[in-house]
């Protein structure tokens, strides 16, 4: 017998709305549910993670999850809270994105086992690509009235006086296409539940209506709340854009830092949503955190759990080491063990100067030149000498005197040398 999926979502703060009878339906026996994912990029970002976590909890509760790649719907755009249509994808790009997304999803969902509730990946482009317009409006369109479609909040917003750009027919039909997905999966895979964000309620219930009118059955709807941040800024966004699950787009270090820097209020909410820790474990962590908030117990545990889940334990360890380099004590050896991308992420925005590699060969580059004469890190040779005498200058995190020479042995990733004055003033020599 399955465990109570709806109850699990409730205590985690992941349930916004559910159609009456959904909980009873899921408790009766193993069921199948799906959630749609936009394939317009070859990586998920953390905005997708709530849905992914829902699918994982669904599978853990003993049910069968379907991850639907919206190849067809991704081509036409969804009016739900959006202000612009999406770009058309060619099939080659679509398939590439699909494989990349499946790889990321497989870190959370079991696709490979022979268990009855193993996850399945589907793409609505596969059943929509050969569906002619005439067939669609004859077999599907006649069952849903324009009045029904116009009543949806997502449509009303786009047609309101504030929405100057209006709404294209393409977008208007989006809910029909998404509704047909639900009908298709109901008829071909026994899917009786569609899940999504709260902004998808209208599209999901169009699907349940098609199942009732065409399939002669009953479909269910369940949504999670849209994730917000306590300070009003958008969840999942940084100055450089989305926080991606792909390490090439967002390094594990930056990923880890995003979660580490959440507020106390958000951390208490997020640790329930983005980890698989039990209620007892989380309650205990909340108590510990509240006793000494400055230790940031919740943020550290949240960042550890989600970084390990999305990347790996090794990536987490590297991110922790990288964080200690900037914010705590660190050794020259730890600094030299950083890969180039992480090094540049840690010291993002730190001023740089280029130095020829030939200057490090032989006796090496003297400290006055490195600090002032050839780099401009400090204002003058005199200032450089004073700082050196006061023991406030470090090369690669190790204190040095005026007689120190920088050589090729100091290079990080065979390219960089890190200079530091005091605790917070950094400067990078880029050797070429």
Backbone torsions as a table, in degrees:
resi	resn	phi	psi	omega
1	UNK	NA	140.5	178.6
2	UNK	-69.6	156.6	173.2
3	UNK	-87.8	172.4	-172.2
4	UNK	-81.3	95.1	-179.3
5	UNK	-63.2	-44.5	-177.5
6	UNK	-63.4	-41.4	178.9
7	UNK	-63.5	-38.9	177.9
8	UNK	-60.8	-44.6	179.0
9	UNK	-65.5	-37.2	-177.4
10	UNK	-60.2	-52.1	-175.8
11	UNK	-70.3	-22.7	177.6
12	UNK	-83.7	-4.1	-178.5
13	UNK	73.7	27.2	-175.6
14	UNK	-108.7	9.6	-179.8
15	UNK	-113.7	119.9	176.9
16	UNK	-98.8	-49.1	-178.6
17	UNK	-156.3	151.4	176.1
18	UNK	-146.6	141.5	178.4
19	UNK	-64.8	141.5	178.9
20	UNK	-52.3	135.9	178.7
21	UNK	91.9	-6.0	-177.4
22	UNK	-62.2	-46.6	-177.2
23	UNK	-62.2	-44.8	179.9
24	UNK	-63.9	-40.7	178.9
25	UNK	-59.9	-44.1	-177.7
26	UNK	-72.7	-26.4	179.9
27	UNK	-82.0	-13.8	-175.5
28	UNK	-72.6	-37.7	-179.4
29	UNK	-172.2	177.5	177.3
30	UNK	-63.4	129.2	179.0
31	UNK	-121.9	169.1	177.2
32	UNK	-116.8	139.6	178.5
33	UNK	-139.2	156.8	177.1
34	UNK	-132.6	160.5	177.0
35	UNK	-140.9	134.1	-177.0
36	UNK	-88.4	144.8	-180.0
37	UNK	-131.4	129.7	-179.9
38	UNK	-71.2	126.3	-177.2
39	UNK	-99.3	25.9	-175.2
40	UNK	-75.3	-5.2	173.4
41	UNK	-134.2	162.6	-180.0
42	UNK	-93.0	22.8	174.5
43	UNK	-149.9	146.7	168.5
44	UNK	-77.7	156.1	168.3
45	UNK	-117.9	174.9	-171.1
46	UNK	-69.8	-12.5	172.1
47	UNK	-65.1	-25.5	177.5
48	UNK	-79.9	-16.6	-168.1
49	UNK	-64.6	-31.3	179.8
50	UNK	-61.0	-45.9	178.4
51	UNK	-62.8	-41.4	178.7
52	UNK	-62.7	-42.1	178.5
53	UNK	-64.0	-37.4	176.6
54	UNK	-61.0	-44.9	178.6
55	UNK	-61.5	-40.4	-179.8
56	UNK	-66.2	-44.9	177.3
57	UNK	-62.6	-35.8	177.9
58	UNK	-61.7	-44.0	178.8
59	UNK	-67.8	-42.0	178.7
60	UNK	-62.3	-28.5	179.6
61	UNK	-79.0	-2.3	177.0
62	UNK	101.5	8.4	-178.9
63	UNK	-102.2	172.3	-176.7
64	UNK	-106.0	115.0	-179.3
65	UNK	-92.9	141.7	172.6
66	UNK	-116.3	125.2	172.7
67	UNK	-97.9	118.1	-177.5
68	UNK	-101.9	117.0	173.8
69	UNK	-81.9	121.6	-174.3
70	UNK	-83.7	63.6	-178.6
71	UNK	-61.3	-41.0	179.6
72	UNK	-78.6	-50.4	-178.6
73	UNK	-66.5	-30.0	177.4
74	UNK	-66.2	-17.9	179.9
75	UNK	-82.2	-20.9	-171.9
76	UNK	-111.7	-18.8	177.3
77	UNK	94.2	144.1	-177.4
78	UNK	-114.3	124.4	-178.0
79	UNK	-73.4	-8.6	-173.3
80	UNK	-65.6	95.4	176.4
81	UNK	74.2	2.9	-178.6
82	UNK	-95.6	158.8	179.7
83	UNK	-114.8	-4.9	-178.2
84	UNK	-148.1	157.1	178.7
85	UNK	-80.7	159.1	179.4
86	UNK	-86.3	164.5	178.6
87	UNK	-85.4	148.6	177.7
88	UNK	-68.8	133.6	176.9
89	UNK	-103.6	141.2	172.1
90	UNK	-82.1	163.4	-172.1
91	UNK	-65.1	-35.7	179.9
92	UNK	-62.0	-45.8	178.1
93	UNK	-63.7	-41.3	-179.9
94	UNK	-58.7	-45.6	-178.7
95	UNK	-67.4	-39.4	176.4
96	UNK	-59.9	-48.2	-179.9
97	UNK	-61.6	-40.2	-179.3
98	UNK	-59.8	-46.1	-179.2
99	UNK	-65.3	-39.2	179.4
100	UNK	-65.6	-40.7	179.8
101	UNK	-68.0	-38.1	179.3
102	UNK	-63.1	-39.1	178.5
103	UNK	-60.1	-43.2	178.8
104	UNK	-69.4	-40.8	179.4
105	UNK	-63.7	-32.1	-176.9
106	UNK	-67.4	-12.4	174.5
107	UNK	-74.6	-16.1	-179.4
108	UNK	-115.8	-34.6	-174.1
109	UNK	-111.3	143.5	177.2
110	UNK	-87.5	104.1	177.4
111	UNK	-96.0	-19.7	-164.2
112	UNK	-102.0	-19.6	-174.4
113	UNK	-73.8	169.8	177.8
114	UNK	-94.7	15.0	178.0
115	UNK	-65.0	149.6	-178.9
116	UNK	-61.9	-28.8	-177.5
117	UNK	-102.6	25.8	175.1
118	UNK	-59.9	142.8	-177.6
119	UNK	-72.2	154.1	178.0
120	UNK	-130.9	138.2	176.3
121	UNK	-102.8	129.2	177.4
122	UNK	-129.5	161.8	179.6
123	UNK	-132.7	120.8	-175.4
124	UNK	-67.3	-13.1	174.4
125	UNK	-63.0	-30.7	-177.2
126	UNK	-64.9	-33.6	178.4
127	UNK	-102.9	-9.4	178.7
128	UNK	-96.0	-23.1	-170.7
129	UNK	-64.5	-28.0	-178.9
130	UNK	-104.4	9.1	-179.8
131	UNK	-85.7	112.0	-178.9
132	UNK	-73.6	157.6	179.3
133	UNK	-59.5	-43.1	-179.0
134	UNK	-63.9	-41.8	178.8
135	UNK	-63.2	-40.9	-176.2
136	UNK	-66.1	-47.0	-177.6
137	UNK	-70.8	-25.4	177.8
138	UNK	-77.7	-47.1	-172.4
139	UNK	-87.0	-25.9	-175.7
140	UNK	-117.8	-50.4	-172.4
141	UNK	-57.4	-34.2	-175.3
142	UNK	-69.5	-13.0	-176.5
143	UNK	-89.4	-10.9	-179.0
144	UNK	-122.2	126.5	-178.2
145	UNK	-82.5	156.0	175.7
146	UNK	-62.7	-36.8	178.2
147	UNK	-57.9	-42.9	-179.8
148	UNK	-63.1	-43.7	-178.3
149	UNK	-69.1	-37.4	-178.6
150	UNK	-68.8	-22.8	-176.5
151	UNK	-76.7	-12.6	-178.5
152	UNK	-68.9	138.0	-179.1
153	UNK	-59.4	-39.6	-177.8
154	UNK	-62.1	-35.7	178.5
155	UNK	-74.7	-43.4	-179.4
156	UNK	-56.6	-42.4	-178.1
157	UNK	-62.4	-42.0	-177.9
158	UNK	-72.3	-22.1	-179.1
159	UNK	-97.7	0.2	-178.1
160	UNK	-71.6	168.5	-178.2
161	UNK	-61.9	-29.3	-177.3
162	UNK	-72.7	-26.5	-176.6
163	UNK	-86.3	89.7	-173.6
164	UNK	-64.5	-32.1	-174.3
165	UNK	-78.5	-8.9	179.2
166	UNK	70.2	-155.4	-175.5
167	UNK	-146.6	127.8	-179.3
168	UNK	-76.3	160.1	175.7
169	UNK	-59.6	-35.7	179.4
170	UNK	-57.0	-49.3	179.9
171	UNK	-68.5	-36.1	-179.4
172	UNK	-59.5	-34.5	-177.7
173	UNK	-83.8	-2.3	-176.8
174	UNK	-54.2	-45.7	-176.4
175	UNK	-63.8	-27.8	177.0
176	UNK	-69.0	-42.5	-179.7
177	UNK	-66.3	-46.0	178.7
178	UNK	-64.7	-37.1	177.6
179	UNK	-63.2	-38.3	178.5
180	UNK	-66.1	-34.9	175.8
181	UNK	-53.7	-47.2	-178.9
182	UNK	-61.9	-44.4	178.3
183	UNK	-60.9	-44.7	-179.1
184	UNK	-61.6	-46.6	-178.8
185	UNK	-69.2	-30.4	175.7
186	UNK	-65.9	-45.9	-176.6
187	UNK	-75.3	-33.0	-173.1
188	UNK	-103.2	-21.9	-177.7
189	UNK	-130.5	4.6	178.8
190	UNK	69.0	22.8	178.1
191	UNK	-72.3	123.5	-179.3
192	UNK	-113.4	-2.1	-177.9
193	UNK	-136.6	134.8	170.4
194	UNK	-115.8	134.8	179.1
195	UNK	-116.3	156.9	178.0
196	UNK	179.8	-174.2	176.6
197	UNK	-73.2	162.0	-176.7
198	UNK	-60.9	-25.5	178.4
199	UNK	-72.2	-8.7	-178.5
200	UNK	-96.3	0.6	-174.2
201	UNK	-53.1	-46.6	-178.6
202	UNK	-61.4	-43.2	179.2
203	UNK	-66.0	-39.8	-178.1
204	UNK	-65.9	-43.5	-178.1
205	UNK	-70.3	-23.4	171.6
206	UNK	-63.3	-37.8	176.8
207	UNK	-64.5	-42.9	179.3
208	UNK	-64.5	-32.6	178.5
209	UNK	-67.5	-40.7	177.4
210	UNK	-65.8	-38.5	178.1
211	UNK	-62.2	-39.4	179.6
212	UNK	-69.4	-43.5	-172.6
213	UNK	-82.4	-35.9	-177.4
214	UNK	-102.6	-44.2	-175.5
215	UNK	-83.6	-12.7	179.7
216	UNK	63.8	25.7	-178.1
217	UNK	-129.9	-161.1	-178.8
218	UNK	-130.6	126.5	174.5
219	UNK	-111.2	157.8	-177.0
220	UNK	-122.1	156.7	-179.2
221	UNK	-128.1	140.6	177.6
222	UNK	-146.6	130.8	-179.3
223	UNK	-127.5	155.2	175.4
224	UNK	-107.8	155.8	179.3
225	UNK	-68.7	153.3	173.5
226	UNK	-74.8	132.0	-174.4
227	UNK	-77.6	132.1	178.8
228	UNK	-124.6	167.3	175.1
229	UNK	-108.9	146.9	-176.1
230	UNK	-59.1	-31.8	-176.7
231	UNK	-85.6	2.2	177.2
232	UNK	90.1	-11.9	177.2
233	UNK	-76.3	161.7	-173.0
234	UNK	-75.9	130.6	177.0
235	UNK	-64.0	138.7	175.0
236	UNK	84.8	2.0	-179.2
237	UNK	-113.1	143.1	172.0
238	UNK	-127.6	-178.6	179.1
239	UNK	-60.5	-30.3	-178.9
240	UNK	-92.9	5.3	176.6
241	UNK	113.3	-153.2	-176.9
242	UNK	-62.8	152.0	170.2
243	UNK	-95.2	108.0	-173.2
244	UNK	-92.1	159.7	174.9
245	UNK	-85.1	-20.0	178.2
246	UNK	-75.1	123.6	-176.0
247	UNK	-66.1	-20.0	176.8
248	UNK	-75.7	-27.7	-179.6
249	UNK	-89.1	-43.0	176.0
250	UNK	-132.2	114.6	-176.6
251	UNK	-64.1	152.3	176.0
252	UNK	-53.4	-34.4	178.0
253	UNK	-62.5	-48.9	-179.9
254	UNK	-67.9	-35.5	176.7
255	UNK	-60.6	-49.2	178.6
256	UNK	-60.1	-44.2	-178.6
257	UNK	-63.4	-35.4	179.8
258	UNK	-57.3	-47.5	-177.7
259	UNK	-74.2	-35.2	-179.6
260	UNK	-64.1	-28.9	-175.7
261	UNK	-92.9	10.4	178.4
262	UNK	-71.1	154.6	179.0
263	UNK	-71.4	164.8	177.9
264	UNK	-59.1	-43.1	-179.2
265	UNK	-62.3	-46.6	-179.5
266	UNK	-67.6	-39.3	-178.1
267	UNK	-61.3	-39.7	179.1
268	UNK	-65.6	-33.0	177.9
269	UNK	-78.1	-45.7	-174.4
270	UNK	-68.1	-32.6	-175.4
271	UNK	-67.0	-24.1	175.4
272	UNK	-77.3	-35.1	-174.5
273	UNK	-84.3	-40.7	-168.8
274	UNK	-105.9	11.2	172.9
275	UNK	-131.3	168.0	177.6
276	UNK	-105.6	18.3	177.4
277	UNK	-63.4	148.1	-178.8
278	UNK	-75.1	167.3	178.7
279	UNK	-60.7	-42.5	179.7
280	UNK	-63.0	-42.4	179.5
281	UNK	-62.5	-43.7	-178.3
282	UNK	-68.7	-42.5	178.1
283	UNK	-58.6	-40.9	179.1
284	UNK	-64.9	-41.6	179.2
285	UNK	-65.4	-37.5	179.5
286	UNK	-63.9	-43.1	178.1
287	UNK	-61.8	-47.4	179.6
288	UNK	-60.2	-42.1	-179.2
289	UNK	-64.3	-44.7	-176.5
290	UNK	-66.5	-24.7	177.8
291	UNK	-73.6	-28.7	179.6
292	UNK	-148.3	72.9	-175.5
293	UNK	-55.4	-30.9	-177.4
294	UNK	-65.5	-19.0	177.6
295	UNK	-76.8	-14.8	176.9
296	UNK	54.0	46.2	-177.9
297	UNK	-58.7	-45.1	-178.4
298	UNK	-65.3	-45.1	-178.9
299	UNK	-62.5	-42.7	-179.0
300	UNK	-64.0	-44.2	-179.5
301	UNK	-67.5	-42.3	177.0
302	UNK	-58.1	-50.2	-178.7
303	UNK	-62.7	-40.1	178.8
304	UNK	-62.7	-49.4	-175.0
305	UNK	-64.5	-48.1	-174.2
306	UNK	-75.6	-32.8	177.1
307	UNK	-67.2	-40.4	177.6
308	UNK	-65.2	-41.8	-178.6
309	UNK	-65.4	-43.2	-176.6
310	UNK	-80.8	-38.3	-177.4
311	UNK	-110.7	-97.5	178.6
312	UNK	-167.1	170.3	177.1
313	UNK	-64.4	-39.6	178.3
314	UNK	-62.3	-42.5	178.6
315	UNK	-63.1	-38.8	176.5
316	UNK	-61.3	-48.4	-178.9
317	UNK	-59.0	-41.8	178.2
318	UNK	-64.1	-38.6	179.5
319	UNK	-66.8	-38.5	178.6
320	UNK	-65.3	-43.6	178.1
321	UNK	-62.5	-44.9	179.9
322	UNK	-61.1	-39.3	178.9
323	UNK	-64.5	-38.8	-178.7
324	UNK	-67.7	-27.7	179.4
325	UNK	-64.2	-40.6	-177.9
326	UNK	-86.6	-35.2	-171.0
327	UNK	-111.1	-3.2	-178.7
328	UNK	-147.5	-158.2	178.7
329	UNK	-81.8	140.6	179.5
330	UNK	-152.7	158.1	-179.0
331	UNK	-102.7	163.9	175.2
332	UNK	-61.7	-36.3	-180.0
333	UNK	-63.4	-43.4	178.7
334	UNK	-61.7	-39.4	179.1
335	UNK	-63.3	-44.0	-177.9
336	UNK	-71.8	-18.1	178.6
337	UNK	-83.2	-8.1	178.0
338	UNK	-71.2	139.0	171.8
339	UNK	-72.4	162.0	-172.9
340	UNK	-59.4	-43.2	-177.8
341	UNK	-62.1	-43.6	-179.8
342	UNK	-66.9	-41.7	177.8
343	UNK	-55.9	-47.7	-178.8
344	UNK	-68.9	-32.0	176.3
345	UNK	-67.5	-43.2	-179.3
346	UNK	-61.1	-42.0	-176.1
347	UNK	-106.6	35.2	177.9
348	UNK	-59.7	128.3	178.6
349	UNK	88.1	-7.0	178.9
350	UNK	-71.6	133.5	-179.0
351	UNK	-62.5	150.5	-177.2
352	UNK	-131.2	158.1	170.4
353	UNK	-138.2	144.2	179.7
354	UNK	-93.2	135.5	179.5
355	UNK	-129.3	139.0	177.6
356	UNK	-71.1	139.2	-178.9
357	UNK	-61.3	-29.0	-178.6
358	UNK	-61.6	-26.9	-179.6
359	UNK	-72.5	-17.3	179.4
360	UNK	-93.2	-11.5	-178.5
361	UNK	-83.8	164.6	-176.6
362	UNK	71.9	-127.1	-178.7
363	UNK	-74.5	-20.8	178.3
364	UNK	99.0	178.3	-176.9
365	UNK	-92.8	126.3	-178.1
366	UNK	-75.9	158.7	-171.0
367	UNK	-68.4	-33.1	179.6
368	UNK	-63.8	-43.1	178.4
369	UNK	-65.2	-41.1	-177.8
370	UNK	-67.1	-33.4	-176.1
371	UNK	-89.1	-32.6	-172.3
372	UNK	-135.1	-63.7	-169.0
373	UNK	-54.1	-42.9	-174.9
374	UNK	-108.0	-3.1	-175.0
375	UNK	-126.1	-31.8	-176.7
376	UNK	76.6	11.9	176.6
377	UNK	-57.5	-48.6	175.1
378	UNK	-108.2	158.7	-170.8
379	UNK	-68.2	-28.1	-176.3
380	UNK	-158.4	166.7	176.1
381	UNK	-62.5	-37.2	180.0
382	UNK	-63.0	-42.5	178.2
383	UNK	-64.1	-39.8	179.3
384	UNK	-60.3	-44.2	-180.0
385	UNK	-63.7	-42.0	-179.8
386	UNK	-62.0	-45.2	-178.1
387	UNK	-65.4	-36.9	178.4
388	UNK	-66.4	-42.2	179.1
389	UNK	-65.3	-31.7	179.9
390	UNK	-83.4	4.2	176.6
391	UNK	60.5	37.5	-177.8
392	UNK	-108.4	6.7	-178.5
393	UNK	-107.2	134.2	176.5
394	UNK	-125.8	146.6	170.8
395	UNK	-115.5	119.7	-177.4
396	UNK	51.8	44.9	174.5
397	UNK	74.9	7.2	178.7
398	UNK	-118.3	131.1	-178.3
399	UNK	-61.1	140.9	179.5
400	UNK	-134.5	159.8	175.9
401	UNK	-104.9	179.8	-176.5
402	UNK	-65.3	-26.0	-176.9
403	UNK	-83.8	1.2	-178.8
404	UNK	-71.5	141.1	176.6
405	UNK	-116.8	131.2	176.9
406	UNK	-85.1	124.9	-179.5
407	UNK	-125.5	180.0	179.9
408	UNK	-63.3	-19.4	178.0
409	UNK	-67.6	-18.5	-179.6
410	UNK	-87.3	-6.0	-173.0
411	UNK	-67.1	136.3	172.1
412	UNK	-100.0	126.0	-176.1
413	UNK	54.1	31.6	177.5
414	UNK	59.1	18.2	-173.3
415	UNK	-139.8	-31.8	-168.7
416	UNK	-121.7	152.1	168.7
417	UNK	-131.1	132.8	-178.7
418	UNK	-101.4	119.2	174.9
419	UNK	-101.0	149.8	-178.5
420	UNK	-148.0	134.9	172.5
421	UNK	-116.3	122.2	-177.1
422	UNK	66.7	-147.6	-175.5
423	UNK	-92.5	-30.7	-168.4
424	UNK	-121.5	-6.6	-178.3
425	UNK	-94.6	111.8	-177.3
426	UNK	-113.4	156.6	176.5
427	UNK	-152.3	139.7	-177.4
428	UNK	-113.7	128.8	168.4
429	UNK	-94.3	122.9	176.8
430	UNK	-102.2	116.9	-173.4
431	UNK	-96.0	125.8	-178.9
432	UNK	-136.2	NA	NA
